[in-house]
Amino acid sequence: MNELTGKVVMITGAAGNLGGAVAQTCAAAGATLALVDRNAKRLDALIAQLESGVAAASFPADLLDQASVDAAVAGIRERFGCVEVLANIAGGFTMGPRLHETSDQDWDLMLDLNVRSVFHTCRAVVPGMLAAGGGRIVNIAARAALEGKAKMGPYCAAKAAVITLSETLAAEYKFDGINVNCILPGTIDTPQNRADMPDADHSQWVPPAAIADVVLFLVSAASRAVTGAAIPVYGRS
């Protein structure tokens, strides 16, 4: 099924494991891909892996710099037209010390990578969606957003903010045809996580492709009545 035929889909963090899986899934659904990341070489490598005939282009950008994001969105508009779907996949995680030992730099890093990036992309894309009469936005929060964990305070707070920001966007634009939802993954089965946790039962983790399937549902017409949701995708963990 080509649920996204003719749709321009902007994917942030497209050079990462989850971003790449979302790109592959959306491409198979007929989307036109606008791939955004800081790593231009990895974006080009991703495009080379896509099936021939897929409309895709890379738009390198620093998501923490609003001017850079605005320039990427302007480039997408010039190349493909209005962004109709925004998949905010970019983010980051790091363990830290206990909260009283956490530096401002570590705190800011988690808030920047996970929340400011979403704020900047939404601020750049929403005006075009309003002008077009609607759109879809999917953000990536985390299971850790629901409960504070030791030595993960900045990350948990940042992902909780993603949920709240998604709910706010959904409330503000629900009568403008813009659906906004977020996904709460459990531990994602990536090479990095396997290296960091070699003794874990990796079969219980969530494959990136499984999360990508949920993204596809949320940006397709099948989710037309869903907005403001925080959807758990935990695998078997």
C-alpha positions as CSV (number, residue, x, y, z in Angstrom):
1,M,0.0,0.0,0.0
2,N,1.3,3.5,-0.9
3,E,-0.2,5.5,2.0
4,L,2.2,8.4,1.5
5,T,2.2,8.7,-2.3
6,G,2.7,12.4,-3.2
7,K,3.4,13.4,0.4
8,V,6.6,15.3,1.3
9,V,8.0,13.8,4.5
10,M,10.7,15.6,6.5
11,I,12.7,13.2,8.7
12,T,15.1,14.7,11.2
13,G,18.0,12.5,12.5
14,A,17.7,10.6,9.3
15,A,21.4,9.5,9.4
16,G,20.7,7.5,12.6
17,N,19.5,4.0,13.1
18,L,15.9,4.9,13.8
19,G,15.8,7.8,11.3
20,G,17.1,5.5,8.6
21,A,14.4,2.9,9.4
22,V,11.7,5.5,9.2
23,A,13.1,6.7,5.9
24,Q,13.0,3.2,4.4
25,T,9.5,2.6,5.7
26,C,8.1,5.9,4.4
27,A,9.9,5.4,1.0
28,A,8.1,2.0,0.7
29,A,4.9,3.8,1.3
30,G,5.5,6.2,-1.6
31,A,6.7,9.3,0.2
32,T,8.9,12.0,-1.1
33,L,11.8,12.1,1.4
34,A,13.4,15.3,2.8
35,L,16.2,13.9,4.9
36,V,17.7,16.2,7.6
37,D,20.7,15.6,9.8
38,R,24.1,17.2,10.5
39,N,25.9,14.3,8.9
40,A,25.7,15.0,5.1
41,K,27.8,11.9,4.2
42,R,25.6,9.5,6.0
43,L,22.5,11.1,4.5
44,D,24.0,10.5,1.0
45,A,24.7,6.9,2.0
46,L,21.1,6.5,3.1
47,I,19.8,7.8,-0.2
48,A,22.1,5.4,-2.1
49,Q,20.5,2.5,-0.2
50,L,17.0,3.4,-1.2
51,E,15.3,1.7,-4.0
52,S,15.6,3.3,-7.4
53,G,12.8,5.7,-8.2
54,V,12.4,7.0,-4.7
55,A,12.3,10.8,-4.6
56,A,14.7,11.8,-1.9
57,A,17.2,14.5,-1.1
58,S,19.4,15.5,1.8
59,F,19.2,18.8,3.6
60,P,22.0,19.0,6.1
61,A,21.1,21.2,9.1
62,D,22.0,22.0,12.7
63,L,18.7,21.5,14.6
64,L,19.9,23.6,17.4
65,D,20.2,26.6,15.1
66,Q,16.9,28.0,14.1
67,A,18.4,29.8,11.1
68,S,19.8,26.5,9.9
69,V,16.5,24.7,10.3
70,D,14.6,27.5,8.5
71,A,17.1,27.3,5.6
72,A,16.6,23.5,5.3
73,V,12.8,23.9,5.3
74,A,13.1,26.6,2.7
75,G,15.3,24.3,0.6
76,I,12.7,21.5,0.9
77,R,9.9,23.8,-0.2
78,E,11.9,24.9,-3.2
79,R,12.8,21.3,-4.2
80,F,9.6,19.4,-3.3
81,G,7.0,21.8,-2.0
82,C,5.4,22.2,1.4
83,V,6.3,19.7,4.2
84,E,3.2,17.7,4.8
85,V,4.6,15.3,7.3
86,L,7.3,16.0,10.0
87,A,8.9,13.0,11.7
88,N,11.1,14.4,14.5
89,I,13.4,11.4,15.0
90,A,16.6,13.3,16.1
91,G,17.5,13.1,19.8
92,G,20.2,11.8,22.1
93,F,20.8,9.9,25.3
94,T,23.6,9.8,27.9
95,M,23.8,8.5,31.4
96,G,25.0,10.9,34.0
97,P,25.9,11.3,37.6
98,R,23.3,12.0,40.3
99,L,21.4,15.2,39.9
100,H,23.4,17.3,42.4
101,E,26.6,16.4,40.4
102,T,25.1,17.2,37.0
103,S,26.7,20.1,35.1
104,D,24.7,22.7,33.3
105,Q,26.4,21.5,30.1
106,D,25.0,17.9,30.6
107,W,21.6,19.3,31.4
108,D,21.6,21.6,28.4
109,L,22.7,18.8,26.1
110,M,19.8,16.6,26.8
111,L,17.2,19.4,26.6
112,D,18.8,20.7,23.4
113,L,19.0,17.4,21.6
114,N,15.6,16.2,22.6
115,V,13.4,19.3,23.0
116,R,14.9,22.3,21.4
117,S,15.3,20.4,18.2
118,V,11.6,19.6,18.1
119,F,10.7,23.2,19.0
120,H,12.8,24.5,16.1
121,T,11.5,22.1,13.5
122,C,7.9,22.6,14.5
123,R,8.3,26.4,14.5
124,A,9.7,26.2,11.0
125,V,7.2,23.7,9.5
126,V,3.8,24.6,11.1
127,P,3.2,27.8,9.2
128,G,3.4,25.9,5.9
129,M,1.1,23.2,7.2
130,L,-1.4,25.9,8.3
131,A,-1.3,27.5,4.8
132,A,-1.8,24.0,3.2
133,G,-4.7,23.2,5.5
134,G,-3.2,20.4,7.5
135,G,-0.3,18.0,8.2
136,R,1.1,15.3,10.5
137,I,3.8,15.6,13.1
138,V,5.3,12.7,15.0
139,N,7.8,13.2,17.8
140,I,9.9,10.7,19.6
141,A,9.7,10.7,23.4
142,A,10.7,7.7,25.5
143,R,9.4,5.2,28.1
144,A,11.8,7.0,30.5
145,A,9.6,10.1,30.2
146,L,7.0,8.5,32.4
147,E,9.1,7.9,35.5
148,G,12.3,9.4,36.8
149,K,15.3,7.1,36.8
150,A,18.5,7.3,38.8
151,K,21.3,9.0,36.9
152,M,19.0,9.8,34.0
153,G,17.4,13.0,35.3
154,P,18.1,15.3,32.3
155,Y,17.1,12.7,29.8
156,C,13.9,11.8,31.6
157,A,13.0,15.5,32.0
158,A,13.7,16.2,28.3
159,K,11.6,13.3,27.0
160,A,8.8,14.3,29.4
161,A,8.9,17.7,27.9
162,V,8.5,16.2,24.4
163,I,5.3,14.6,25.5
164,T,4.0,17.9,26.9
165,L,5.1,19.8,23.8
166,S,3.3,17.3,21.6
167,E,0.1,17.6,23.6
168,T,0.4,21.4,23.4
169,L,0.8,21.4,19.7
170,A,-2.1,18.9,19.3
171,A,-4.3,21.2,21.3
172,E,-3.3,24.3,19.5
173,Y,-3.7,23.0,15.9
174,K,-6.4,20.3,16.2
175,F,-8.9,22.5,14.4
176,D,-6.4,23.3,11.7
177,G,-6.1,19.8,10.3
178,I,-2.7,19.2,12.0
179,N,-2.4,16.0,13.9
180,V,0.5,15.8,16.5
181,N,1.4,12.6,18.3
182,C,4.5,11.2,20.0
183,I,5.9,7.7,20.5
184,L,7.4,6.3,23.7
185,P,9.9,3.6,22.7
186,G,11.5,1.2,25.1
187,T,15.1,0.2,24.6
188,I,15.7,0.3,20.8
189,D,17.7,-2.6,19.3
190,T,20.7,-0.7,17.8
191,P,24.4,-1.6,17.5
192,Q,25.2,1.1,20.0
193,N,22.8,-0.2,22.6
194,R,24.0,-3.8,22.1
195,A,27.6,-2.6,22.6
196,D,26.7,-0.7,25.8
197,M,24.6,-3.6,27.2
198,P,26.1,-6.8,25.9
199,D,24.6,-9.0,28.6
200,A,21.0,-7.8,28.0
201,D,18.4,-10.0,26.3
202,H,18.4,-8.1,23.0
203,S,15.4,-10.2,21.7
204,Q,13.2,-8.2,24.1
205,W,14.1,-4.8,22.7
206,V,12.3,-2.9,20.0
207,P,13.5,-3.1,16.4
208,P,13.8,0.3,14.7
209,A,11.6,-1.1,11.9
210,A,8.8,-1.7,14.4
211,I,8.9,1.9,15.6
212,A,8.9,3.0,12.0
213,D,5.7,1.1,11.4
214,V,4.0,3.1,14.2
215,V,5.4,6.3,12.7
216,L,3.9,5.3,9.3
217,F,0.5,4.7,11.0
218,L,0.5,8.1,12.7
219,V,1.4,10.0,9.5
220,S,-1.1,8.1,7.3
221,A,-4.8,8.7,6.8
222,A,-5.6,5.7,9.1
223,S,-4.7,7.9,12.1
224,R,-7.0,10.8,11.1
225,A,-8.8,10.6,14.4
226,V,-5.6,10.4,16.6
227,T,-4.0,13.5,17.9
228,G,-2.3,14.3,21.2
229,A,-1.5,10.7,21.9
230,A,1.7,9.3,23.6
231,I,1.9,5.8,22.3
232,P,4.1,3.2,24.1
233,V,6.2,0.9,21.9
234,Y,8.1,-1.2,24.4
235,G,8.6,-4.5,22.7
236,R,8.8,-7.3,25.3
237,S,10.8,-5.5,27.8
